[in-house]
């Protein structure tokens, strides 16, 4: 059994956590619901995300189950949350307890502030790479959808969290399982974008 804990906070980018949520819950479904996926926030109040979605967490920092995987999303809210000592301390504490620490987009900023990303190679949103690199004690990789450095796995922005999550469940539960999840959610971005190609 694997327990995935997904952090949410004011200003979190929606797809940063909803994409991985879909991957992890689909994975659990294909494994006969043996895994658990929970949303965790500092408080029990509704969280307003980056583009206005309002979300209720399953747990708060004080009452969640023991986690195997921690996922930290990004979004404009990270610029505020990086100064939230309660959130940073919680990430730091949980990171020392879990098997895998992950982030999407500018969630890498919070992992850097909390400690797990220090001295690591990481990925983040392309528009934030230079800013994160300038914080020091971190190496930002600019040409990879996601980066694995020990038990810390970070991805570029928004949709890249889906790629990272598929890799992670493949690492935990096997490559064929990850392929089955990818087929189930019909995530096959090849080619990745065709809206600019005229219809014939």
Secondary structure, DSSP 8 states (H G I E B T S, - for coil): --EEEEE--TT--HHHHHHHHHHHHHHHHHTTT-SEEEEEESSSS-EE-TTS-EE--SEETTT----SEEEE--STTHHHHTT-HHHHHHHHHHHTTSSEEEEETTHHHHHHHHSTTTTSEE---GGGHHHHHTTSS-EE-SS-SEEEETTEEEE-STTHHHHHHHHHHHHHH-HHHHHHHHHHTT---SSS--TTS---
